[in-house]
Amino acid sequence: MYVLGVSSNIKNLKDASVEFVSELFYKLFKEMYDSIPKYDLIPETSAERWFREMLLHEYSRCAAEQSSLTEMVMKSLGEKRISSLPQRE
């Protein structure tokens, strides 16, 4: 079954749930990192910023894959029936 072109396949649903929860964790981890006081003794390079961003994304993805929050989001999205939107088989 398709709802506006999005498959209700369980794998796609799990991938979307992991991606959603991963973004939540990323924002949380970034806020936590930004709350640490910074000092100008050793200036930060753009490569270090890039590496830190990639590292935070990877941490958040790993945390989302192991989190029960992902299962709750997946269950919540899987139970939704959108009857007012056009559906196609």
C-alpha positions as CSV (number, residue, x, y, z in Angstrom):
1,M,0.0,0.0,0.0
2,Y,1.2,3.5,-0.8
3,V,0.2,6.7,0.8
4,L,1.3,9.6,-1.4
5,G,4.1,7.6,-2.8
6,V,5.6,6.5,0.5
7,S,5.8,2.8,1.0
8,S,4.4,1.3,4.2
9,N,7.2,-1.3,4.1
10,I,8.5,-2.1,7.5
11,K,12.1,-1.5,6.5
12,N,11.3,1.9,5.1
13,L,9.4,2.7,8.3
14,K,12.3,1.7,10.5
15,D,14.8,3.7,8.4
16,A,12.6,6.8,8.6
17,S,12.2,6.3,12.4
18,V,15.9,5.9,12.9
19,E,16.6,9.0,10.8
20,F,14.0,11.0,12.7
21,V,15.3,10.0,16.2
22,S,18.9,10.4,14.9
23,E,18.2,14.1,14.2
24,L,16.7,14.5,17.7
25,F,19.8,13.0,19.2
26,Y,22.1,15.1,17.0
27,K,20.4,18.3,18.2
28,L,20.7,17.1,21.8
29,F,24.4,16.2,21.4
30,K,25.2,19.5,19.6
31,E,23.6,21.5,22.3
32,M,25.5,19.6,24.9
33,Y,28.8,20.2,23.1
34,D,28.0,23.9,22.6
35,S,27.4,24.3,26.3
36,I,31.1,23.4,27.0
37,P,33.1,26.6,27.6
38,K,35.6,27.3,24.7
39,Y,39.0,28.8,25.1
40,D,41.1,30.6,22.5
41,L,44.4,29.1,23.5
42,I,44.4,26.7,20.6
43,P,42.2,27.9,17.7
44,E,39.8,25.5,16.1
45,T,40.2,24.7,12.5
46,S,37.5,24.0,9.9
47,A,38.7,20.4,9.7
48,E,38.2,19.9,13.4
49,R,34.7,21.4,13.1
50,W,33.9,19.2,10.2
51,F,35.2,16.1,12.0
52,R,33.2,17.0,15.1
53,E,30.0,17.4,13.1
54,M,30.5,14.0,11.4
55,L,31.3,12.4,14.7
56,L,28.2,13.8,16.4
57,H,26.1,12.6,13.4
58,E,27.6,9.1,13.8
59,Y,27.1,9.0,17.5
60,S,23.4,10.1,17.1
61,R,22.8,7.4,14.4
62,C,24.3,4.7,16.6
63,A,22.3,5.9,19.6
64,A,19.1,6.0,17.5
65,E,19.5,2.5,16.3
66,Q,19.8,1.2,19.9
67,S,17.2,3.5,21.4
68,S,13.7,2.4,22.5
69,L,12.5,5.8,21.3
70,T,13.0,4.6,17.7
71,E,10.8,1.6,18.4
72,M,8.1,3.9,19.9
73,V,8.3,6.3,16.9
74,M,8.1,3.3,14.5
75,K,5.1,1.9,16.3
76,S,3.4,5.3,16.4
77,L,3.9,5.9,12.6
78,G,2.9,2.3,11.8
79,E,-0.4,2.6,13.5
80,K,-1.5,5.8,11.7
81,R,-4.2,5.5,9.1
82,I,-4.5,8.6,7.0
83,S,-7.9,8.3,5.5
84,S,-8.3,11.9,4.4
85,L,-5.3,11.8,2.0
86,P,-5.6,10.1,-1.4
87,Q,-4.3,6.6,-1.3
88,R,-3.2,4.4,-4.2
89,E,-2.4,0.7,-4.5
